Amino acid sequence: MFGSVRQLVRLSPAVTTVSTGVRSHLSTSARRMGGGHGWSYRTTPYPCDPINAKVGTAIMTFTWWWIFHGIFTEPAHIFPFWDNYPDPEQWTDKQLGIPADDE
């Protein structure tokens, strides 16, 4: 049984070379939709396009404006010491829409 497995293992590189014409190697440094700059491992990365930098800055500026605007105009949503909510234990059955028990 193991003899046939050894033969298949020995034939597998030849089979892949014959069927595809190129011998495949295990490689992690191939370019794959990375913008054409390649990869940068332990080096300074390539600078991004100026339009991408401006769009990213605009989106982050709007995001932080939205967060701080919400904090400054409605701080009760974030800080717990503005407790203006009614106590639900003080509500009556009529306010909650529960019918009376007249049985």
C-alpha positions in Angstrom: 0.0 0.0 0.0 2.7 2.5 1.0 4.7 1.6 -2.2 1.9 3.0 -4.4 1.7 6.2 -2.3 5.5 6.7 -2.7 5.1 6.3 -6.5 2.3 8.9 -6.6 4.4 11.3 -4.5 7.4 10.9 -6.8 5.2 11.5 -9.9 3.3 14.5 -8.5 5.9 17.2 -9.5 6.2 15.6 -13.0 2.5 15.5 -13.4 2.0 19.2 -12.4 4.9 20.3 -14.7 3.5 18.3 -17.7 -0.1 19.4 -17.2 0.5 23.1 -16.6 3.8 23.6 -18.3 5.1 25.5 -15.2 6.3 24.0 -12.0 4.4 25.5 -9.1 6.3 26.7 -6.0 5.1 27.7 -2.6 5.7 31.4 -2.7 4.2 34.2 -0.7 5.9 37.1 -2.4 3.9 37.1 -5.6 2.0 40.3 -6.6 -1.7 39.9 -6.0 -3.8 43.1 -6.6 -1.5 45.2 -4.5 -1.4 48.3 -6.6 1.6 47.3 -8.6 4.1 48.4 -6.0 4.9 44.9 -4.7 5.2 44.2 -1.0 7.2 45.9 1.6 8.4 43.8 4.5 10.6 45.5 7.0 11.0 48.5 4.7 9.3 51.8 4.3 5.9 51.3 2.5 5.2 53.0 -0.7 3.3 56.3 -0.4 -0.4 56.1 -1.3 -2.0 58.1 -4.0 -2.7 61.8 -3.1 -6.4 61.4 -3.9 -6.7 58.5 -1.5 -5.0 60.4 1.2 -7.3 63.4 0.8 -10.4 61.2 0.7 -9.3 59.4 3.8 -8.6 62.6 5.6 -12.0 64.0 4.6 -13.8 60.9 5.8 -12.0 60.9 9.2 -12.5 64.6 9.6 -16.3 64.2 9.1 -16.3 61.1 11.4 -14.6 62.9 14.3 -16.7 66.0 13.7 -19.8 63.8 14.0 -18.6 62.2 17.3 -17.6 65.5 19.0 -20.7 67.3 17.7 -22.8 64.6 19.4 -20.8 64.8 22.6 -21.0 68.6 22.8 -24.7 69.0 21.8 -26.2 65.9 23.6 -23.9 64.9 26.4 -26.7 63.1 28.3 -26.4 60.2 25.8 -22.8 59.6 26.9 -22.3 60.8 30.5 -24.4 59.0 33.2 -24.9 61.9 35.6 -27.7 63.4 33.4 -30.3 61.0 34.4 -33.5 62.5 33.1 -35.2 59.2 32.4 -38.4 58.3 34.4 -38.3 55.4 36.8 -40.2 52.5 35.2 -41.2 51.1 38.6 -43.3 54.1 39.3 -45.4 53.7 36.1 -49.0 52.5 36.5 -50.7 49.7 34.7 -52.9 52.2 32.8 -49.8 54.1 31.6 -48.3 50.8 30.4 -51.5 49.8 28.6 -52.1 46.8 30.8 -55.9 46.0 31.3 -57.3 45.9 34.8 -57.8 42.6 36.6 -61.6 42.7 37.2 -62.1 39.0 37.5 
